[in-house]
């Protein structure tokens, strides 16, 4: 039996160590500098279109809005007069401004819990049927109102809440309950608008909660079921902490949306119901009053000051919610 020459077997016997491997060549300083600059240019180039949109349509108008709130300013006037805090003092001296803040606060305090709880409950129901065909149908049916035009659907809700031939009173009388004035009543006008707003926006928050529920690991739910945990305990101890970031997002988004509510109120309470914000200013929110002050009475400086106060209120509520979320929201 012949054997290979020792010089052919030598490379197989040799073991290369890390010292034998060639060391990586460090790039030159100018190469590293060029790579860094190129990455920054690409990053800023990708952000530039969205940043330009925000700059032109949000930051510049917001800064100019704050600017004219300290002046006596008009569209048709060529001169402006600096008045300082006079516009803000006039606002705080108007009872209608405080009434609008009260209506906005009432609208928000009702809409946020109702939106969060109802959308979460519907999402939990839909999650059980996501694997079959009917689950997809019901998800589409729930989301469909959100993509419908706000003005068109609000007009339909005006017919529904008509106190004489509307569907709402027909249902109430069929259940042997007293008929309501709805949009013609100072007590029920704002709740009627809330029903429309809730119907229109609920689908969006259901989809958001469904996305959050899809991130809950099935293994945790199976382990809890094997340990004999009830559905309520499983939801309280596992599901709720896991979707707490989603809940925080829904609460913040609904807060901003409800404080800026305008379309449903303007459409449903205008016309025969005493004008937008009626009857008797029962549905006059801060956003509606800003519109009326600027585009009906042409007090643009006063409306700018009102808009800045609305911005501060929304910012304060968001910061408070962020402070609370840092203590109760679970991020994994």
C-alpha positions as CSV (number, residue, x, y, z in Angstrom):
1,X,0.0,0.0,0.0
2,X,1.5,3.2,-1.2
3,X,1.6,6.3,0.9
4,X,1.5,9.9,-0.2
5,X,4.7,11.9,0.1
6,X,5.1,13.7,3.3
7,X,5.2,17.0,1.5
8,X,1.6,16.4,0.2
9,X,0.2,15.5,3.6
10,X,1.9,18.4,5.3
11,X,-0.8,21.0,4.4
12,X,-3.5,18.6,5.8
13,X,-1.8,18.3,9.1
14,X,-1.1,21.9,9.5
15,X,-3.6,23.9,11.5
16,X,-4.0,27.5,10.9
17,X,-4.4,29.7,13.9
18,X,-5.8,33.2,14.2
19,X,-2.3,34.6,14.0
20,X,-1.9,33.0,10.5
21,X,-5.1,34.6,9.1
22,X,-4.7,38.0,7.4
23,X,-5.7,40.9,9.5
24,X,-8.5,43.1,8.1
25,X,-7.3,46.3,6.6
26,X,-8.8,49.4,8.3
27,X,-10.4,51.9,5.9
28,X,-8.6,55.1,5.5
29,X,-10.0,58.1,7.4
30,X,-11.3,59.9,4.3
31,X,-13.1,56.7,3.3
32,X,-14.9,56.5,6.6
33,X,-15.7,60.2,6.4
34,X,-17.2,59.8,2.9
35,X,-19.3,56.8,3.9
36,X,-20.7,58.7,6.9
37,X,-21.6,61.7,4.7
38,X,-23.2,59.5,2.1
39,X,-25.4,57.7,4.7
40,X,-26.5,61.1,6.1
41,X,-27.3,62.5,2.7
42,X,-29.4,59.4,1.8
43,X,-31.2,59.5,5.2
44,X,-32.0,63.2,4.9
45,X,-33.0,62.8,1.3
46,X,-35.6,60.2,2.3
47,X,-37.0,62.3,5.1
48,X,-37.0,65.6,3.0
49,X,-40.3,65.1,1.2
50,X,-42.3,64.4,4.3
51,X,-40.4,67.1,6.2
52,X,-41.2,69.6,3.5
53,X,-44.9,68.8,3.7
54,X,-44.9,69.2,7.5
55,X,-42.9,72.5,7.2
56,X,-45.1,74.1,4.5
57,X,-48.5,72.9,5.7
58,X,-48.1,72.7,9.5
59,X,-45.1,74.4,11.1
60,X,-45.1,77.6,9.1
61,X,-48.9,78.1,9.4
62,X,-48.8,77.2,13.1
63,X,-46.0,79.8,13.7
64,X,-47.9,82.4,11.7
65,X,-51.1,81.6,13.7
66,X,-49.3,82.3,16.9
67,X,-47.9,85.5,15.4
68,X,-51.2,87.0,14.5
69,X,-52.8,86.0,17.8
70,X,-50.8,89.0,19.3
71,X,-52.0,91.4,16.7
72,X,-55.2,93.0,15.4
73,X,-55.1,91.4,12.0
74,X,-57.5,91.1,9.2
75,X,-57.5,89.5,5.7
76,X,-58.5,92.7,3.9
77,X,-56.5,95.0,6.1
78,X,-53.0,96.1,5.0
79,X,-51.8,97.1,8.4
80,X,-51.6,95.2,11.7
81,X,-51.5,96.5,15.2
82,X,-49.7,94.8,18.0
83,X,-52.1,94.3,20.9
84,X,-50.2,91.8,23.1
85,X,-52.4,89.6,25.2
86,X,-55.6,91.6,24.5
87,X,-57.1,88.9,22.3
88,X,-56.5,86.3,25.1
89,X,-58.1,88.6,27.7
90,X,-61.1,89.1,25.5
91,X,-61.5,85.4,25.1
92,X,-61.4,84.7,28.8
93,X,-64.0,87.4,29.4
94,X,-66.5,85.8,27.0
95,X,-69.0,83.3,28.5
96,X,-69.4,81.6,25.1
97,X,-65.8,80.7,25.1
98,X,-66.1,79.0,28.4
99,X,-69.3,77.3,27.2
100,X,-67.4,76.0,24.2
101,X,-64.6,74.6,26.5
102,X,-67.2,73.0,28.7
103,X,-69.0,71.3,25.7
104,X,-65.6,70.1,24.3
105,X,-64.6,68.7,27.7
106,X,-68.0,66.9,28.0
107,X,-67.7,65.6,24.5
108,X,-64.2,64.3,25.1
109,X,-64.9,62.7,28.5
110,X,-67.8,60.7,27.0
111,X,-66.2,59.8,23.7
112,X,-62.8,58.6,24.9
113,X,-64.1,55.8,27.3
114,X,-66.9,54.8,24.9
115,X,-64.5,54.6,22.0
116,X,-61.9,52.7,23.8
117,X,-64.2,50.2,25.5
118,X,-66.5,49.5,22.6
119,X,-63.6,49.2,20.0
120,X,-61.7,46.8,22.4
121,X,-64.9,44.7,23.0
122,X,-65.6,44.4,19.3
123,X,-62.0,43.6,18.5
124,X,-62.1,40.8,21.1
125,X,-65.2,39.4,19.5
126,X,-63.8,39.6,16.0
127,X,-60.5,38.0,17.1
128,X,-62.3,34.8,17.9
129,X,-63.6,34.5,14.3
130,X,-60.5,35.7,12.4
131,X,-59.7,32.2,11.0
132,X,-63.0,31.8,9.2
133,X,-64.6,33.6,6.3
134,X,-67.3,35.3,8.4
135,X,-64.6,36.9,10.4
136,X,-63.3,38.8,7.4
137,X,-66.8,39.9,6.5
138,X,-67.5,41.3,9.9
139,X,-64.1,43.1,10.1
140,X,-64.9,44.8,6.7
141,X,-68.4,45.7,7.9
142,X,-67.1,47.3,11.1
143,X,-64.4,49.3,9.3
144,X,-66.7,50.4,6.4
145,X,-68.4,53.4,8.2
146,X,-64.9,54.9,8.8
147,X,-64.2,55.3,5.0
148,X,-67.6,56.8,4.2
149,X,-67.9,60.6,3.7
150,X,-68.5,62.4,7.0
151,X,-70.8,65.0,5.6
152,X,-73.0,62.5,3.7
153,X,-73.4,60.1,6.6
154,X,-74.0,63.1,9.0
155,X,-77.0,64.1,6.8
156,X,-78.3,60.6,7.0
157,X,-78.0,60.8,10.8
158,X,-80.0,64.1,10.7
159,X,-82.8,62.2,9.1
160,X,-82.5,59.4,11.7
161,X,-82.7,61.8,14.6
162,X,-85.6,63.8,13.1
163,X,-88.1,64.1,16.0
164,X,-91.2,63.7,13.8
165,X,-90.4,60.8,11.4
166,X,-86.9,59.7,12.3
167,X,-85.8,56.1,12.9
168,X,-84.5,56.8,16.3
169,X,-87.8,57.9,17.8
170,X,-89.6,55.1,15.9
171,X,-87.4,52.6,17.7
172,X,-88.0,54.3,21.0
173,X,-91.8,54.4,20.6
174,X,-91.8,50.7,19.5
175,X,-90.1,49.9,22.8
176,X,-92.8,52.0,24.6
177,X,-90.2,54.7,25.5
178,X,-90.8,58.4,25.2
179,X,-89.7,60.1,22.0
180,X,-86.8,62.6,22.2
181,X,-86.1,66.0,20.6
182,X,-82.6,64.9,19.7
183,X,-81.0,67.7,17.5
184,X,-83.7,70.2,18.5
185,X,-83.2,69.6,22.2
186,X,-80.5,71.3,24.2
187,X,-80.1,68.2,26.3
188,X,-79.9,65.6,23.6
189,X,-78.3,67.4,20.7
190,X,-74.7,66.7,21.7
191,X,-75.4,63.1,22.6
192,X,-76.9,62.7,19.1
193,X,-73.7,64.0,17.6
194,X,-71.7,61.6,19.8
195,X,-73.6,58.7,18.5
196,X,-72.8,59.7,14.9
197,X,-69.1,60.3,15.7
198,X,-68.8,57.0,17.6
199,X,-70.4,55.1,14.7
200,X,-68.1,56.8,12.2
201,X,-64.8,56.4,14.0
202,X,-65.2,53.1,15.8
203,X,-64.0,51.0,12.9
204,X,-60.5,52.6,12.9
205,X,-59.9,51.8,16.5
206,X,-61.2,48.3,16.1
207,X,-58.6,47.6,13.4
208,X,-55.9,49.1,15.7
209,X,-56.9,46.9,18.6
210,X,-57.0,43.9,16.3
211,X,-53.4,44.6,15.3
212,X,-52.4,44.9,18.9
213,X,-54.2,41.6,19.8
214,X,-52.4,39.8,17.0
215,X,-49.1,40.4,18.9
216,X,-50.2,38.6,22.0
217,X,-48.4,35.2,21.9
218,X,-50.7,32.2,21.6
219,X,-48.4,30.2,23.8
220,X,-49.1,32.5,26.8
221,X,-52.9,32.0,26.4
222,X,-52.5,28.3,26.0
223,X,-50.4,28.1,29.2
224,X,-52.9,30.1,31.1
225,X,-55.7,27.9,29.9
226,X,-53.8,24.8,31.0
227,X,-53.2,26.3,34.4
228,X,-57.0,26.7,34.8
229,X,-57.1,30.5,34.5
230,X,-60.5,32.0,33.7
231,X,-61.1,34.2,30.6
232,X,-61.4,37.3,32.8
233,X,-58.2,36.6,34.7
234,X,-56.3,35.8,31.4
235,X,-57.5,39.0,29.9
236,X,-56.6,41.0,33.1
237,X,-53.2,39.4,33.7
238,X,-51.9,38.7,30.1
239,X,-53.9,40.3,27.3
240,X,-54.4,43.7,28.9
241,X,-50.8,44.3,29.8
242,X,-49.7,43.1,26.3
243,X,-52.0,45.5,24.5
244,X,-51.4,48.5,26.9
245,X,-49.3,50.3,24.3
246,X,-52.1,49.9,21.7
247,X,-54.6,51.2,24.3
248,X,-52.4,54.2,25.0
249,X,-52.2,55.0,21.3
250,X,-56.0,54.7,20.9
251,X,-56.6,57.0,23.9
252,X,-54.2,59.7,22.6
253,X,-55.6,59.5,19.1
254,X,-59.2,59.7,20.2
255,X,-58.3,62.6,22.6
256,X,-56.9,64.7,19.7
257,X,-59.7,63.8,17.4
258,X,-62.6,64.6,19.8
259,X,-61.1,67.9,20.9
260,X,-60.9,68.9,17.2
261,X,-64.4,67.5,16.3
262,X,-66.0,69.8,13.8
263,X,-67.5,68.1,10.7
264,X,-70.3,66.1,12.4
265,X,-71.3,69.1,14.6
266,X,-71.3,71.6,11.8
267,X,-73.3,69.3,9.5
268,X,-75.8,68.0,12.0
269,X,-76.6,71.1,14.0
270,X,-76.7,73.7,11.1
271,X,-79.7,74.7,9.1
272,X,-83.1,74.4,10.9
273,X,-81.5,73.6,14.2
274,X,-80.4,77.1,15.0
275,X,-77.2,77.2,13.1
276,X,-73.9,75.3,13.7
277,X,-73.5,74.7,17.3
278,X,-77.1,75.0,18.2
279,X,-79.7,74.9,19.6
280,X,-78.8,77.6,22.1
281,X,-75.1,76.8,21.8
282,X,-75.6,73.4,23.2
283,X,-73.2,71.8,20.7
284,X,-70.8,74.8,20.3
285,X,-67.4,73.2,20.9
286,X,-64.1,75.0,20.7
287,X,-63.4,74.0,17.1
288,X,-66.9,75.2,16.0
289,X,-66.4,78.5,17.7
290,X,-63.0,79.0,16.1
291,X,-64.6,78.5,12.7
292,X,-67.5,80.9,13.4
293,X,-65.2,83.6,14.9
294,X,-62.8,83.5,11.9
295,X,-65.1,82.8,8.9
296,X,-68.4,84.2,9.9
297,X,-67.4,87.2,12.1
298,X,-63.9,87.7,10.5
299,X,-62.2,88.1,13.8
300,X,-59.1,86.2,12.7
301,X,-56.8,87.3,15.5
302,X,-59.3,86.2,18.1
303,X,-59.7,82.9,16.3
304,X,-56.0,82.5,16.2
305,X,-55.7,83.0,20.0
306,X,-58.5,80.5,20.5
307,X,-56.7,78.0,18.3
308,X,-53.5,78.4,20.2
309,X,-55.4,77.7,23.5
310,X,-56.9,74.6,21.9
311,X,-53.4,73.5,21.0
312,X,-52.2,74.0,24.5
313,X,-55.1,72.0,25.9
314,X,-54.5,69.1,23.6
315,X,-50.7,69.2,24.3
316,X,-51.3,69.2,28.0
317,X,-53.7,66.3,27.9
318,X,-51.2,64.4,25.7
319,X,-48.3,65.0,28.1
320,X,-50.5,63.9,31.1
321,X,-51.4,60.7,29.2
322,X,-47.7,60.2,28.4
323,X,-46.8,60.6,32.1
324,X,-49.4,58.1,33.1
325,X,-48.4,55.7,30.3
326,X,-44.8,55.6,31.6
327,X,-46.1,54.0,34.8
328,X,-48.8,51.7,33.5
329,X,-47.9,50.8,29.9
330,X,-46.0,47.6,29.4
331,X,-43.4,47.6,26.6
332,X,-41.8,44.3,25.8
